[in-house]
Amino acid sequence: MLATVTKIPKLRKATGRYGQVQKTATMKLLYLFIFLLFMNCKNKSETYIFTSNFGYSILLPKNWAEYDDEENTNAFFDTEEWTGNLRITPVRIDPNKNSELLKSEMESFNGKAELFKTNTGFDGLKYSEKSGEDFIYYWYIIANDKMFICSFTIDLDKKDTQENQKELIK
C-alpha cells in the first residue's frame, strides 16, 4: 500500500510560459479523465461538475453531496437513497516512476488486483474486497504526477444487486 505517502504537498504556482502550458495541459487531462471515469450518468441535466480543492473536477449525479472524511479526500454519497460512498484521494507522485509504483502496488495486493487502462490512456489497477459488513471497490489511477485512489463502499448484502451495478457505472 502507500504507507510512505501521508500528505499531499500544496500545488506550486506555475511560472513562465512553459509552466503555464504544462499546468493547463495537466488540468485538461485531469478534467477529461475524471469526466470519462463518471460519464455514464444517464442524463447530463441530472449531473453537476464538482471541482475539488485538490486540483481535479468530477461529473456527479445532482443528488450526490460531499461529506467530511479523511484529510485530502473528497467523499460523496447519494442524498436521496444511500447506495454507497465514493471517496477520491489524489496523491502527488514522481511521474518518472509510474510503472514502478503500479508494479509495487500490484505486488502488495497479492494477486487480488488487476491492471487496466482508461479510455483516455491512463494506467491503473483495480480490486475489491470484503471489509466487515462492507464491500469495497478500489481503483488506483495514475494521471501524470498524481495517483487517484478511488473507492466505492457498499453494504455487503448489496454486492450482487442491480442497484449496486447501476451505481458502479455512474
N, CA, C and O of each residue as an XYZ file, in Angstrom:
680
protein
N       0.841     -1.177      0.000
C       0.000      0.000      0.000
C       0.892      1.248      0.000
O       2.111      1.134     -0.130
N       0.309      2.409      0.141
C       1.051      3.661      0.064
C       1.439      4.152      1.453
O       1.123      5.285      1.818
N       2.104      3.336      2.212
C       2.423      3.659      3.588
C       3.365      4.851      3.715
O       3.333      5.554      4.725
N       4.202      5.091      2.710
C       5.179      6.169      2.823
C       4.597      7.532      2.470
O       5.213      8.548      2.792
N       3.439      7.595      1.825
C       2.846      8.859      1.434
C       1.773      9.216      2.453
O       0.782      8.499      2.595
N       1.970     10.324      3.160
C       0.990     10.692      4.170
C       0.290     12.004      3.876
O      -0.851     12.186      4.300
N       0.921     12.920      3.173
C       0.321     14.208      2.880
C       0.562     14.578      1.434
O       1.583     14.216      0.849
N      -0.372     15.293      0.869
C      -0.207     15.797     -0.483
C       0.386     17.193     -0.385
O      -0.202     18.067      0.252
N       1.539     17.420     -1.004
C       2.113     18.766     -0.948
C       1.212     19.754     -1.670
O       0.497     19.380     -2.600
N       1.242     21.017     -1.246
C       0.447     22.031     -1.923
C       0.984     22.233     -3.323
O       2.186     22.130     -3.568
N       0.061     22.525     -4.250
C       0.463     22.768     -5.628
C       1.299     24.035     -5.700
O       0.950     25.055     -5.105
N       2.396     23.965     -6.427
C       3.204     25.161     -6.644
C       2.603     25.932     -7.803
O       2.067     25.349     -8.745
N       2.694     27.211     -7.725
C       2.182     28.041     -8.800
C       3.124     27.936     -9.994
O       4.335     28.114     -9.861
N       2.552     27.643    -11.163
C       3.366     27.536    -12.366
C       3.857     28.926    -12.748
O       3.110     29.903    -12.676
N       5.115     29.003    -13.153
C       5.669     30.288    -13.541
C       6.186     30.183    -14.958
O       6.615     29.120    -15.407
N       6.138     31.298    -15.648
C       6.649     31.337    -17.012
C       5.705     30.650    -17.981
O       4.734     30.009    -17.578
N       6.000     30.791    -19.247
C       5.150     30.236    -20.291
C       5.114     28.721    -20.235
O       4.034     28.140    -20.346
N       6.251     28.055    -20.066
C       6.290     26.594    -20.029
C       5.470     26.057    -18.866
O       4.710     25.101    -19.020
N       5.630     26.677    -17.702
C       4.891     26.237    -16.515
C       3.398     26.352    -16.710
O       2.649     25.458    -16.315
N       2.948     27.455    -17.322
C       1.517     27.649    -17.544
C       0.990     26.648    -18.561
O      -0.092     26.094    -18.370
N       1.729     26.406    -19.633
C       1.319     25.436    -20.650
C       1.232     24.044    -20.026
O       0.274     23.309    -20.265
N       2.228     23.691    -19.234
C       2.232     22.373    -18.589
C       1.060     22.248    -17.624
O       0.386     21.218    -17.602
N       0.809     23.286    -16.823
C      -0.292     23.255    -15.874
C      -1.622     23.139    -16.607
O      -2.480     22.355    -16.199
N      -1.813     23.906    -17.687
C      -3.047     23.857    -18.457
C      -3.245     22.482    -19.077
O      -4.353     21.948    -19.026
N      -2.216     21.900    -19.654
C      -2.324     20.575    -20.260
C      -2.652     19.522    -19.206
O      -3.483     18.645    -19.438
N      -2.007     19.608    -18.064
C      -2.272     18.659    -16.988
C      -3.715     18.775    -16.522
O      -4.389     17.760    -16.348
N      -4.196     19.988    -16.317
C      -5.567     20.172    -15.852
C      -6.567     19.661    -16.884
O      -7.570     19.050    -16.518
N      -6.306     19.904    -18.176
C      -7.210     19.406    -19.214
C      -7.262     17.882    -19.183
O      -8.336     17.292    -19.304
N      -6.119     17.255    -19.024
C      -6.096     15.795    -18.942
C      -6.857     15.297    -17.722
O      -7.600     14.319    -17.809
N      -6.676     15.959    -16.596
C      -7.387     15.547    -15.392
C      -8.888     15.725    -15.551
O      -9.658     14.844    -15.168
N      -9.314     16.852    -16.111
C     -10.742     17.065    -16.325
C     -11.312     15.987    -17.246
O     -12.376     15.429    -16.980
N     -10.593     15.704    -18.328
C     -11.046     14.687    -19.262
C     -11.108     13.322    -18.590
O     -12.082     12.586    -18.753
N     -10.070     12.988    -17.839
C     -10.028     11.708    -17.146
C     -11.206     11.547    -16.194
O     -11.910     10.539    -16.240
N     -11.421     12.531    -15.338
C     -12.498     12.442    -14.360
C     -13.849     12.416    -15.069
O     -14.741     11.665    -14.673
N     -14.007     13.221    -16.105
C     -15.250     13.226    -16.858
C     -15.529     11.838    -17.441
O     -16.640     11.321    -17.320
N     -14.522     11.244    -18.070
C     -14.724      9.936    -18.676
C     -14.952      8.837    -17.646
O     -15.695      7.889    -17.897
N     -14.321      8.966    -16.503
C     -14.497      7.969    -15.446
C     -15.949      7.872    -15.020
O     -16.448      6.779    -14.749
N     -16.631      9.008    -14.959
C     -18.011      9.026    -14.487
C     -18.999      9.528    -15.536
O     -20.048     10.065    -15.181
N     -18.681      9.363    -16.825
C     -19.526      9.913    -17.879
C     -20.799      9.118    -18.106
O     -21.655      9.556    -18.874
N     -20.955      7.994    -17.483
C     -22.123      7.173    -17.722
C     -23.374      7.651    -17.007
O     -24.385      6.948    -17.012
N     -23.335      8.827    -16.393
C     -24.556      9.379    -15.816
C     -25.536      9.550    -16.962
O     -25.234     10.247    -17.931
N     -26.695      8.932    -16.871
C     -27.630      8.824    -17.982
C     -28.034     10.160    -18.595
O     -28.013     10.299    -19.818
N     -28.396     11.134    -17.791
C     -28.912     12.386    -18.303
C     -28.034     13.513    -17.789
O     -27.993     13.771    -16.586
N     -27.339     14.178    -18.682
C     -26.393     15.205    -18.265
C     -27.070     16.326    -17.477
O     -26.414     16.976    -16.663
N     -28.369     16.571    -17.699
C     -29.047     17.603    -16.923
C     -29.211     17.175    -15.466
O     -29.516     18.007    -14.612
N     -29.019     15.920    -15.177
C     -29.124     15.412    -13.816
C     -27.752     15.276    -13.165
O     -27.593     14.543    -12.188
N     -26.769     15.976    -13.703
C     -25.408     15.909    -13.173
C     -24.887     17.319    -12.909
O     -25.465     18.311    -13.355
N     -23.799     17.378    -12.184
C     -23.113     18.644    -11.979
C     -21.616     18.374    -11.905
O     -21.183     17.247    -11.663
N     -20.838     19.425    -12.118
C     -19.385     19.302    -12.048
C     -18.938     19.738    -10.665
O     -19.161     20.879    -10.260
N     -18.305     18.819     -9.944
C     -17.722     19.128     -8.643
C     -16.247     19.431     -8.883
O     -15.540     18.624     -9.487
N     -15.781     20.576     -8.420
C     -14.373     20.945     -8.535
C     -13.730     20.833     -7.160
O     -14.136     21.503     -6.210
N     -12.732     19.986     -7.073
C     -12.061     19.707     -5.814
C     -10.995     20.747     -5.498
O     -10.416     21.351     -6.401
N     -10.742     20.948     -4.219
C      -9.622     21.783     -3.778
C      -8.290     21.132     -4.134
O      -7.245     21.779     -4.073
N      -8.325     19.862     -4.503
C      -7.107     19.101     -4.754
C      -6.736     19.039     -6.238
O      -5.922     18.206     -6.636
N      -7.329     19.917     -7.064
C      -6.884     20.077     -8.439
C      -7.508     19.146     -9.463
O      -6.853     18.805    -10.448
N      -8.737     18.728     -9.271
C      -9.434     17.935    -10.283
C     -10.914     18.269    -10.234
O     -11.393     18.854     -9.263
N     -11.633     17.901    -11.277
C     -13.083     18.043    -11.321
C     -13.690     16.706    -11.670
O     -13.053     15.868    -12.308
N     -14.930     16.510    -11.245
C     -15.610     15.246    -11.489
C     -17.082     15.523    -11.774
O     -17.683     16.411    -11.169
N     -17.650     14.766    -12.685
C     -19.060     14.856    -13.017
C     -19.816     13.905    -12.097
O     -19.551     12.703    -12.093
N     -20.754     14.436    -11.319
C     -21.510     13.642    -10.347
C     -23.006     13.781    -10.587
O     -23.453     14.788    -11.137
N     -23.786     12.782    -10.182
C     -25.248     12.944    -10.216
C     -25.664     14.099     -9.298
O     -25.049     14.303     -8.252
N     -26.697     14.855     -9.675
C     -27.126     16.024     -8.890
C     -27.507     15.677     -7.463
O     -27.358     16.509     -6.568
N     -27.992     14.477     -7.232
C     -28.438     14.122     -5.891
C     -27.298     13.601     -5.013
O     -27.554     13.083     -3.926
N     -26.057     13.726     -5.459
C     -24.914     13.336     -4.636
C     -24.341     14.576     -3.969
O     -24.291     15.651     -4.566
N     -23.913     14.415     -2.733
C     -23.330     15.519     -1.984
C     -22.005     15.091     -1.371
O     -21.754     13.906     -1.151
N     -21.168     16.081     -1.102
C     -19.892     15.808     -0.453
C     -20.093     15.791      1.060
O     -20.934     16.518      1.588
N     -19.323     14.964      1.749
C     -19.315     14.977      3.204
C     -17.874     14.948      3.685
O     -16.972     14.553      2.946
N     -17.659     15.369      4.933
C     -16.310     15.392      5.508
C     -15.827     13.973      5.737
O     -16.566     13.122      6.231
N     -14.589     13.732      5.375
C     -13.977     12.424      5.534
C     -12.527     12.662      5.939
O     -12.217     13.640      6.620
N     -11.661     11.784      5.526
C     -10.247     11.899      5.858
C      -9.636     13.146      5.208
O     -10.163     13.681      4.232
N      -8.513     13.591      5.778
C      -7.798     14.726      5.215
C      -7.365     14.386      3.785
O      -6.990     13.249      3.504
N      -7.418     15.367      2.890
C      -7.009     15.230      1.485
C      -7.889     14.273      0.694
O      -7.455     13.741     -0.328
N      -9.120     14.046      1.150
C     -10.046     13.145      0.461
C     -11.368     13.858      0.239
O     -11.879     14.546      1.123
N     -11.915     13.679     -0.965
C     -13.280     14.113     -1.236
C     -14.148     12.870     -1.136
O     -13.810     11.825     -1.692
N     -15.261     12.980     -0.431
C     -16.159     11.841     -0.239
C     -17.579     12.270     -0.589
O     -17.989     13.392     -0.291
N     -18.333     11.358     -1.229
C     -19.661     11.676     -1.741
C     -20.636     10.544     -1.433
O     -20.245      9.394     -1.231
N     -21.926     10.909     -1.405
C     -22.978      9.906     -1.236
C     -24.254     10.419     -1.899
O     -24.393     11.616     -2.151
N     -25.182      9.510     -2.178
C     -26.485      9.815     -2.749
C     -27.380     10.327     -1.625
O     -27.610      9.613     -0.650
N     -27.886     11.550     -1.745
C     -28.694     12.146     -0.682
C     -30.135     11.648     -0.671
O     -30.833     11.814      0.329
N     -30.594     11.038     -1.766
C     -31.981     10.569     -1.836
C     -32.131      9.149     -1.300
O     -33.090      8.835     -0.596
N     -31.176      8.304     -1.641
C     -31.201      6.911     -1.182
C     -29.757      6.429     -1.120
O     -29.075      6.372     -2.142
N     -29.292      6.082      0.077
C     -27.900      5.687      0.206
C     -27.643      4.419     -0.600
O     -28.293      3.392     -0.406
N     -26.682      4.520     -1.504
C     -26.296      3.382     -2.335
C     -24.813      3.076     -2.207
O     -24.312      2.132     -2.817
N     -24.118      3.871     -1.420
C     -22.693      3.669     -1.232
C     -21.987      4.997     -1.047
O     -22.575      6.062     -1.234
N     -20.717      4.920     -0.678
C     -19.886      6.109     -0.501
C     -18.743      6.066     -1.502
O     -18.040      5.062     -1.612
N     -18.563      7.149     -2.221
C     -17.457      7.303     -3.158
C     -16.418      8.195     -2.511
O     -16.740      9.276     -2.018
N     -15.168      7.745     -2.510
C     -14.061      8.546     -1.970
C     -12.980      8.672     -3.043
O     -12.687      7.721     -3.767
N     -12.400      9.863     -3.128
C     -11.310     10.112     -4.076
C     -10.199     10.832     -3.329
O     -10.408     11.896     -2.747
N      -9.007     10.229     -3.358
C      -7.841     10.814     -2.710
C      -6.725     10.950     -3.743
O      -6.166      9.940     -4.170
N      -6.386     12.177     -4.156
C      -5.254     12.363     -5.064
C      -3.948     12.411     -4.271
O      -3.870     13.048     -3.220
N      -2.941     11.739     -4.780
C      -1.629     11.700     -4.134
C      -0.591     12.088     -5.171
O      -0.527     11.490     -6.245
N       0.219     13.084     -4.856
C       1.280     13.502     -5.785
C       2.354     12.417     -5.836
O       2.772     11.893     -4.804
N       2.794     12.089     -7.051
C       3.805     11.047     -7.253
C       4.873     11.535     -8.221
O       4.710     12.566     -8.874
N       5.954     10.794     -8.305
C       7.006     11.074     -9.272
C       6.564     10.484    -10.613
O       6.474      9.263    -10.740
N       6.284     11.328    -11.622
C       5.778     10.817    -12.899
C       6.770      9.916    -13.640
O       6.382      9.198    -14.562
N       8.027      9.948    -13.249
C       9.019      9.087    -13.894
C       9.010      7.668    -13.340
O       9.696      6.792    -13.868
N       8.242      7.435    -12.287
C       8.238      6.120    -11.652
C       6.846      5.495    -11.636
O       6.553      4.655    -10.785
N       5.984      5.904    -12.577
C       4.609      5.406    -12.612
C       4.527      3.893    -12.720
O       3.793      3.258    -11.963
N       5.272      3.306    -13.652
C       5.188      1.852    -13.836
C       5.730      1.113    -12.615
O       5.192      0.075    -12.228
N       6.797      1.643    -12.005
C       7.336      1.023    -10.786
C       6.311      1.076     -9.652
O       6.158      0.117     -8.896
N       5.623      2.192     -9.547
C       4.628      2.363     -8.494
C       3.471      1.374     -8.676
O       3.048      0.728     -7.719
N       2.966      1.260     -9.901
C       1.883      0.303    -10.145
C       2.329     -1.124     -9.867
O       1.578     -1.914     -9.296
N       3.553     -1.453    -10.272
C       4.066     -2.796    -10.020
C       4.143     -3.065     -8.518
O       3.762     -4.141     -8.057
N       4.628     -2.101     -7.768
C       4.727     -2.243     -6.316
C       3.347     -2.397     -5.681
O       3.153     -3.237     -4.802
N       2.392     -1.584     -6.128
C       1.024     -1.688     -5.606
C       0.415     -3.047     -5.940
O      -0.240     -3.658     -5.096
N       0.626     -3.522     -7.168
C       0.102     -4.838     -7.579
C       0.640     -5.930     -6.660
O      -0.111     -6.795     -6.211
N       1.930     -5.888     -6.385
C       2.544     -6.893     -5.521
C       1.965     -6.842     -4.113
O       1.806     -7.879     -3.470
N       1.652     -5.650     -3.632
C       1.127     -5.522     -2.269
C      -0.268     -6.129     -2.119
O      -0.688     -6.427     -1.001
N      -0.988     -6.317     -3.219
C      -2.336     -6.889     -3.156
C      -2.348     -8.397     -3.383
O      -3.420     -8.993     -3.481
N      -1.185     -9.018     -3.466
C      -1.054    -10.487     -3.542
C      -1.983    -11.134     -4.568
O      -2.691    -12.092     -4.258
N      -1.975    -10.609     -5.775
C      -2.755    -11.217     -6.854
C      -4.231    -10.854     -6.860
O      -4.974    -11.356     -7.703
N      -4.676    -10.005     -5.955
C      -6.086     -9.618     -5.894
C      -6.431     -8.487     -6.858
O      -7.608     -8.255     -7.132
N      -5.432     -7.782     -7.376
C      -5.663     -6.619     -8.234
C      -5.344     -6.963     -9.682
O      -4.595     -7.896     -9.973
N      -5.934     -6.181    -10.578
C      -5.612     -6.336    -11.994
C      -5.354     -4.972    -12.611
O      -5.967     -3.977    -12.224
N      -4.449     -4.935    -13.568
C      -4.117     -3.699    -14.268
C      -5.200     -3.382    -15.287
O      -5.859     -4.284    -15.803
N      -5.381     -2.103    -15.573
C      -6.287     -1.693    -16.643
C      -5.808     -0.354    -17.177
O      -4.946      0.296    -16.586
N      -6.375      0.043    -18.293
C      -6.074      1.336    -18.910
C      -7.412      2.021    -19.160
O      -8.346      1.404    -19.674
N      -7.502      3.297    -18.795
C      -8.746      4.036    -19.012
C      -8.928      4.313    -20.495
O      -8.011      4.112    -21.291
N     -10.119      4.777    -20.860
C     -10.389      5.133    -22.256
C      -9.480      6.251    -22.738
O      -9.241      6.383    -23.938
N      -8.977      7.048    -21.822
C      -8.096      8.160    -22.178
C      -6.618      7.794    -22.084
O      -5.754      8.650    -22.272
N      -6.321      6.521    -21.793
C      -4.949      6.052    -21.802
C      -4.207      6.081    -20.482
O      -3.015      5.777    -20.444
N      -4.879      6.439    -19.398
C      -4.223      6.431    -18.095
C      -4.134      5.007    -17.560
O      -5.060      4.214    -17.732
N      -3.018      4.684    -16.910
C      -2.818      3.361    -16.330
C      -3.415      3.304    -14.933
O      -3.465      4.304    -14.218
N      -3.864      2.118    -14.564
C      -4.398      1.955    -13.226
C      -4.479      0.501    -12.828
O      -4.133     -0.398    -13.593
N      -4.945      0.294    -11.612
C      -5.232     -1.057    -11.146
C      -6.546     -1.007    -10.390
O      -6.952      0.043     -9.893
N      -7.206     -2.157    -10.309
C      -8.473     -2.230     -9.595
C      -8.544     -3.536     -8.828
O      -7.961     -4.545     -9.223
N      -9.257     -3.491     -7.745
C      -9.518     -4.686     -6.959
C     -10.697     -4.415     -6.049
O     -11.146     -3.275     -5.933
N     -11.193     -5.439     -5.410
C     -12.300     -5.289     -4.465
C     -12.097     -6.272     -3.329
O     -11.402     -7.279     -3.462
N     -12.735     -5.943     -2.189
C     -12.578     -6.805     -1.025
C     -13.722     -6.610     -0.043
O     -14.368     -5.563     -0.010
N     -13.952     -7.633      0.749
C     -14.900     -7.573      1.852
C     -14.175     -6.940      3.036
O     -13.012     -7.246      3.302
N     -14.883     -6.048      3.747
C     -14.313     -5.412      4.926
C     -15.412     -5.334      5.980
O     -16.220     -4.405      5.961
N     -15.452     -6.285      6.886
C     -16.518     -6.337      7.883
C     -17.857     -6.538      7.213
O     -18.050     -7.521      6.497
N     -18.793     -5.618      7.436
C     -20.126     -5.689      6.828
C     -20.202     -4.929      5.505
O     -21.282     -4.767      4.936
N     -19.044     -4.461      5.016
C     -18.990     -3.678      3.781
C     -18.282     -4.449      2.677
O     -17.550     -5.406      2.926
N     -18.524     -4.003      1.452
C     -17.774     -4.472      0.299
C     -17.217     -3.217     -0.362
O     -17.954     -2.260     -0.597
N     -15.911     -3.216     -0.667
C     -15.257     -2.017     -1.188
C     -14.598     -2.309     -2.534
O     -13.838     -3.266     -2.680
N     -14.910     -1.460     -3.509
C     -14.266     -1.482     -4.819
C     -13.193     -0.397     -4.799
O     -13.437      0.708     -4.316
N     -12.010     -0.707     -5.322
C     -10.903      0.254     -5.377
C     -10.413      0.411     -6.811
O     -10.374     -0.546     -7.584
N     -10.039      1.644     -7.142
C      -9.375      1.945     -8.404
C      -8.217      2.872     -8.083
O      -8.407      3.899     -7.433
N      -7.034      2.525     -8.528
C      -5.860      3.392     -8.412
C      -5.538      3.815     -9.840
O      -5.247      2.967    -10.683
N      -5.585      5.100    -10.117
C      -5.407      5.592    -11.475
C      -4.310      6.645    -11.468
O      -4.328      7.576    -10.662
N      -3.357      6.485    -12.375
C      -2.245      7.425    -12.472
C      -2.493      8.371    -13.643
O      -2.720      7.944    -14.775
N      -2.442      9.666    -13.339
C      -2.582     10.714    -14.350
C      -1.448     11.712    -14.125
O      -1.488     12.535    -13.211
N      -0.453     11.614    -14.972
C       0.717     12.491    -14.893
C       1.416     12.381    -13.545
O       2.012     11.346    -13.245
N       1.353     13.429    -12.728
C       2.088     13.405    -11.458
C       1.178     13.127    -10.258
O       1.522     13.470     -9.126
N       0.021     12.509    -10.502
C      -0.889     12.162     -9.407
C      -1.403     10.737     -9.555
O      -1.615     10.232    -10.658
N      -1.593     10.116     -8.408
C      -2.321      8.857     -8.371
C      -3.637      9.168     -7.665
O      -3.648      9.727     -6.569
N      -4.739      8.802     -8.304
C      -6.052      8.967     -7.703
C      -6.451      7.635     -7.097
O      -6.598      6.638     -7.804
N      -6.624      7.624     -5.785
C      -7.075      6.419     -5.103
C      -8.572      6.604     -4.890
O      -9.001      7.432     -4.087
N      -9.352      5.823     -5.616
C     -10.803      5.938     -5.576
C     -11.375      4.665     -4.963
O     -10.893      3.563     -5.224
N     -12.410      4.834     -4.145
C     -13.080      3.666     -3.587
C     -14.576      3.916     -3.558
O     -15.039      5.052     -3.449
N     -15.312      2.828     -3.657
C     -16.768      2.879     -3.552
C     -17.164      1.796     -2.564
O     -16.944      0.611     -2.814
N     -17.752      2.203     -1.432
C     -18.108      1.286     -0.350
C     -19.615      1.086     -0.320
O     -20.387      2.044     -0.356
N     -20.020     -0.183     -0.254
C     -21.444     -0.523     -0.178
C     -21.657     -1.506      0.964
O     -20.698     -2.059      1.503
N     -22.921     -1.722      1.330
C     -23.243     -2.784      2.280
C     -22.960     -4.117      1.604
O     -23.277     -4.295      0.428
N     -22.375     -5.040      2.325
C     -22.018     -6.352      1.773
C     -23.221     -7.043      1.139
O     -23.087     -7.672      0.090
N     -24.391     -6.934      1.763
C     -25.572     -7.623      1.232
C     -26.105     -6.989     -0.056
O     -27.012     -7.549     -0.672
N     -25.580     -5.857     -0.475
C     -25.984     -5.195     -1.732
C     -25.035     -5.520     -2.883
O     -25.258     -5.076     -4.009
N     -23.991     -6.280     -2.618
C     -22.919     -6.519     -3.593
C     -23.416     -6.996     -4.955
O     -22.976     -6.471     -5.978
N     -24.292     -7.945     -4.997
C     -24.706     -8.530     -6.282
C     -26.061     -8.037     -6.764
O     -26.689     -8.690     -7.597
N     -26.526     -6.897     -6.260
C     -27.834     -6.387     -6.652
C     -27.738     -5.507     -7.900
O     -26.662     -5.024     -8.254
N     -28.869     -5.311     -8.551
C     -28.911     -4.438     -9.729
C     -28.591     -2.994     -9.347
O     -27.931     -2.282    -10.105
N     -29.063     -2.554     -8.158
C     -28.778     -1.187     -7.725
C     -27.272     -0.949     -7.640
O     -26.777      0.100     -8.052
N     -26.554     -1.926     -7.106
C     -25.106     -1.795     -6.989
C     -24.469     -1.704     -8.371
O     -23.589     -0.872     -8.591
N     -24.892     -2.529     -9.281
C     -24.322     -2.490    -10.626
C     -24.573     -1.144    -11.298
O     -23.706     -0.632    -12.007
N     -25.771     -0.560    -11.076
C     -26.069      0.762    -11.637
C     -25.151      1.836    -11.053
O     -24.669      2.705    -11.780
N     -24.913      1.777     -9.753
C     -24.060      2.762     -9.117
C     -22.625      2.674     -9.628
O     -21.951      3.695     -9.765
N     -22.166      1.483     -9.904
C     -20.785      1.321    -10.386
C     -20.571      1.935    -11.752
O     -19.447      2.318    -12.075
N     -21.607      2.042    -12.563
C     -21.429      2.637    -13.889
C     -21.745      4.127    -13.900
O     -21.507      4.796    -14.905
N     -22.274      4.655    -12.808
C     -22.499      6.110    -12.751
C     -21.179      6.805    -12.757
O     -21.128      8.034    -12.714
